[in-house]
């Protein structure tokens, strides 16, 4: 059982200290995409040159999506094969990426910074990550648990003290009560794991008499003593060719000519 903290600086941080670097595929092609869009805006609409310019934009969007999907498949496959139960944050990406422009009567502040953060959040593909991880864990007899993300980066795993002052910087966590210190993302992953264990304890108490349709499903699968198991969802068919050659060098290792996302130990 392991907990995962999702972020932007680190795509996924595991509660054992390892992390997966982000792909950021849209960010790497953002300048080129803007250039293509400006070129298309100068063409007469529906002319041959306009259609050619639009086709270049469509191809670039497709390339970004294919590489992101390839990264998600390789990452979730590795995680689902090595862990029977994974706990993740139930992040509301729609709320996190909402516009901060405000209105004419009440204009917002730091709109440009929020816009950049929104693009970074959407570039990660957290929803796709959770979806892929869910059905792959079910196929392997495992389970994905989702827990509320509140205060996961502000709670000390050692003493349970909750305070915004505990997270001194983006990467540094130090409890003001007990002095516990660690990387902030690792602390978040540990707290996600602890919330998952508490959720399991609560569900085991409620569903303990049934044995087959509760979180104890994992025990039933491993012992072969139960038959009522959750039917795994089938993955949506992958359309389009995945371009493996453009995988980020920061998130892959070469083995036999094939690229795989790499887990890095936290410093």
N, C-alpha and C positions, 0 to 999 in steps of 0.2 A: 504494500500500500504506500502510495506516495502522493504528495501534494504539489501542485503547479501554480506558480504565480505568473500571470501574463503581464507583459509590459512592452514598452517601446525601445528602451535602451537594450534590454534583453527580451527577446521574443517570449521565451519560457524559462523560468528558473525553477529547478526542482528542489524539494525540501532536503535532499541529501547534499546540496551545495553545487551541483552541476547546473549548467545553463546552456541554452541554445541561442546563438546569435540571430538577430533579425535579418530577414531577406531584403526588405525595403526596395522591392522591384520598381514600384511606381516612382519613388523618389529618384532612382537612378535614370529613369527615362523622362522625367518631368520636363526638363529643358527642351529635349527633342520634341516631345508631344506639343509643347506650347509653340514651338517653331512651325510645326506642321499645321497647327490650328490657325496661326496667323497667316500662313500662306494660303490656306483654304478660304479665309475670310476675304482675301483680295481677289478671288476668282468670281466670275459671274455664276450665280447659282444655277445648278443643273447643266452647266456646260461640260464639255469633255474634260477640260483641265480641272474643273471643280470635282468631278467624279473621281479622277485620278488622285487628287489630293485627299479626298475623303477616304478612299481605299487605303492610302498609306496610314491614316489615323486609325482606321479599323484594324489593320494588320498589327499596328503597334499595341493597341489595347488587347488584342487577342494574344499577342506574345507575352505581355505582362501577366495576363490571367493564367496562361498555360504554365508559365514558370512558377507562379505562386501555387497553383494547384499541385504541381509536381513536388514542390517543397513540402506542402502539407501532407501529401500521401506518404512520402518517405519518413517524415518526422513522426506522424501518428502510427505508422506501421512499426517503427522501432520501439516506440513507447508501449504500444499495445502488446507486443510480443514479450516484453520484459517485465510487465507489471500487471497483476490481476485486478487491482482496483486503483483508480486514479481519481483524485479530488481536485476540482477546478473551481474558479470563481464564476458565479453567474453574473457576468458583466452585461449591462444594458448599453450596447454599442450605440444604439439610436440616440439615447439620452446623452451619452458621452460626446458624440459628434454633432450635437445640435448647434445651430448657428448662434453667434453672439453679437450680431449686428445691432439688435435693439430696434428702436423706432426713432422717428424724427423728434418726438417729444422727449423721449428718454434714451438717448444714444448710449451704447455700451462703451467700455474701455478695453484697451488691449485686444481689439478685434483681429488685427493681423496675427498676433501670437496665437489666439484661439483658432484661427483658420488653419495655421500651420499644424497645430496639435490635432485638429480634426482630420486632416489629410494623413497624418502619421498613424492615427488610430485606425482609420479605414484601410490603410495600406497593409496592416498586420494580418487581416483575415482571421480574427479570433472566432467568428461564427463558423467559418468553414473548418477551423481546427477542432472545435468542439463536436461538430457534426461527424467528421471523419473518425475522430477518436471514439465517439460513442458506439458507432456500428462495428468498428474493428475490435473493440473490447468485447462486445457481445458475441461476435464470431469466435473469439478465442476463449469464451467462457468467463469473461471479466465483467466489470461494471464501472460506469462513470458516475460520480457523484458531483452535484453542483451545490455550492454553499454561498451564502450572502458575502459580498466582498467588504462589508463595512469594517473599518478599523483594522484590517489585516496588516497594514504597514505601520500602525501606531501602537500595537499591543506587544508587550514584552512576553516572549514565550517562557521566560524563566519565572517571572512573578505575576504576570497577568495585568500589570499596570497599563492603562490606556491613556495616552497623552500625545498631542501633536508635537510636543517638544522632544519626544523620543526620537523622531526622525529629524536629525539635524540637517542633513543634506539629502540630495536625491539618492545617493548610494550608501550613506552612512546611517546606521541605527545604533543608538546608545540610550538605554533606559535611564531616566533621571532618578528612579527609585533604587534599583538594585545594581545598576552599572553594567548590565548585560550589553555586549557589543557584537555586531555582526553586519554583514551586508544587508541593506534594507530589503532587497528582493528575496534573499534567502529567508529572512524573518517573515516576510509575507507568505512564502510558500509553506513554512513551518506552521504558521497560524491557520492557513487553509487546510492543512492536513489535520490539525487539532480539531477544527470545526467539523471536518468529515467524520472523525472518530466519534465526536459527540452526537452527530446525526445518526450514525450507525447504532450507538448505544440506545438512543431514543426509539428508533424503529425496531430494534431487536426486542425492546421491552413491550412495545405495542403488538408486534406481530409474532412474538415468540411462540404462541400456541399453534400457528399455522405451519411454520417451518419451511414451506415451499415458495411462498409468494412474497417473502420479505427479503431483506438484505442478506439473509442467510442462504440465499440462492447459490452463492459461491461455494459454500460447504456442500450443498446438495449436488452441484455439478461435479465437484471433485470426488465425492464418495459414491455417486451414482445411485443415491437413495431416494431421489425425488424426480418426478416427471414433469411438474408444472414449472417450466422455465420460460423466460421471456423470449419471444421469437425475435431474432435480430433483424434490424432494418436492412434492406438492400441498398447499396450505394447507387446514386444516380449515374447513368452512363456518362463516361468522359468523352466529350466531343472535342475534336481538334487535336493536333499533334503537339505533344509536349516537347519543348526545346530544352534538352538537358545541358547543352553546351554553355548556356548563359546563366547557370546557377552561380550564386554568389560564392566567391572563393573563401569568404569568412565563415560560411556555414556548410562547407562540404569537405570531404576528403576523397581522394582518388584511390579506388581499389579496383584493379582490373578494368580500368577505363570507365567505371560507372561512378556517379557522384552520389554521396550520401550526406545528409545533415550531420554535423558532429556535435557531441555533447562535450562541453568544456568545463573543467573544474574551476570553481570559483576561487579567486585569489584570496 
